[in-house]
């Protein structure tokens, strides 16, 4: 039983019963065919963004991170293939394969992409440096969290606390870092999106410390889904609306 589940074994057992490995299982060939196009698209998008990052007069960490974030999409699709085919991956079966796929997409790709684009919003040099440090903190926190799910002691607690610290620091860097590179309307919407994970990480921290505020099903809705929509979705919408420019323009 993965350590991340704490002592909620009855709740987890119910989930496994409700999501047996053969519930929606398809053949490997069918799952691969279904995900082949998104898989190739993720690789192409990563390559295009990396080429754009290298074409800038100044190599910016946030622009490189925008490209590197697509690695998480590739990882998400690999875990999704395991879920759709009802197989195991690295010793994990259903529903862990689905949970891993969603975390790769949300906590991996989505959160890192938002932080990378957050760098474009601020004009304060110190705030920009802090946000660039967070670009490196994201994958470290993700790996620590993955280690906790795999059963390594204390990694659950450290991973959850690390993500909370990342999101609080990110919010503070934007609010105090002269976010004047984006218009007022989308700026307010973006700040709201940055507040969301600060709040929704509270039940994740409680879960990691074996003092759950929510059961597993509620965590999916009030932690996972709200983060996906309220942080990643709303954040990207605000950035698409405000379109803050990169700190180094492609000639």
C-alpha positions, 0 to 999 in steps of 0.5 A: 500500500503506497505510503501516501495513503496514510491510514485510510486503508478502508477508503483505498480498498473501496476505490480499488473495488470500484475501479478494478483493472478490467473495468475499462481495459482495452488492448495495449495496441488499442490504447497506444493507437488512441494515444499516439497522436497526443504523444507525438504532439507533446514531443513536437510542442516541446521541440518547437518551444525549445527551439524558440527558447534557444532562438532568443538573444538571452537564454531564459530559464522560464522559456526553457521550462515551458518546453521541458514541461511537455516531458510531463505530458509524455509521462502522463500519456504513458501512465494513461496507457497503462490505465486504459489497458488495465496493466501495471506500471512500476508495480502500480495498477488501477487506480494508481495509474490514473492518479499518476497520469492526472498528477503528471498532467496537473502537478507536473505540466500544468503547475510548471507551465504556470510558473514559467509564464508567471515570470513574464508577469513581473518586472521586479528583478528580485521577484523574477529571480525568485520565480526562476528558482521555483522553476527548479523547485517544481521537478524536485518537489514532484520527484519527492512526492513520487518517492513518497507515493512509492513508500519512501518515509517522510517524502509525502510530508516533505513533498506536500510541504514543498509544494505549499511553499512553492505556491505561497512563494509564487503568489508573494513574488507576483503580488510584491514583484510589480506585476505590471507587464500584464493589464489589470483585468487579467492580472486580477484573474491571474492572482486569483488563480495563484491563490487557489493552490495555496488553499487546496494544498491544505487538505493534501498536507493533512493527508500526507501527515495522516490527518485527512480532512477529506476522504480520497473521493473528496480529494479528487474533487476538492484538491485535484479538480479544483487545482486543475480548473482553478489554478492551471485552467484559470491561470492559463486563461488569464495569461492568454487574455493578458499576453505578457511578453517574454523578457527576451524577444525573438528577433 
